[in-house]
């Protein structure tokens, strides 16, 4: 955590020297970013963890589409029952989502959207979790330094806890994204998504600080939370992940 704070402070100090906007947007075309972070340890503790994400946004006259792929895995060296040192996978999660949003002509920021998501988490409370949904989204606040976007709508989910235990049913989804422009080269963001079903509340949140290195590279420090209210007895309700990654925009 100390290293994370030092890196964030250095990047923030460097970022204030830049002058370009944090979020350049191609009004009609693709805006894509690739994110990657890795940690390798040796000595008394041996392990490797890698996190990555690709976020592709397509802006058209009437449509705004977004496609996201992300992954995270962690390997650790442990001692098995025979006393041998072996590498063991302790985390493995892959996620994909696609959202198509139709821009409403009478509403400057209003959009009607359709969304599909899928998560494959080998060690999670749900080993697989898929949703589809529709809804309405808009920007409810905008200033020179702050924006707040919200979404709400119904959906349907299917969750797999084990090969013999599957859940499905309707949900209500709500999402909010706050962006705070600290400077021309530093931005804080808070993203929260909550899906309420009949027996479970599934929520995700990301708190992030991005700082610009140059015109195409950024550094991102983030804290992610995934939570379910109804989980098996041998699982915890909440998973967290702290990361420092490099982001390349093109």
Secondary structure by P-SEA (a helix, b strand, c coil): caaaaaaaaaaaaaaaacccccccccccbbbbbbbbbbccccccccbbbbbcbbbbbbbcccbbbbbbbbbbbbbbbbbccccbbbbbbcbbbbbbbbbbbbbbcccccbbbbbbbbbbbbccccccbbbbccccccccccccccbbbbbbbbcccbbbbccccbbbbbbbbbbbbbbbbcccccbbbbbbbbbbbcccbbbbbbbbbbbbbccccbbbbbbbbbbbbcccccccccbbbbbbbbbbbcc
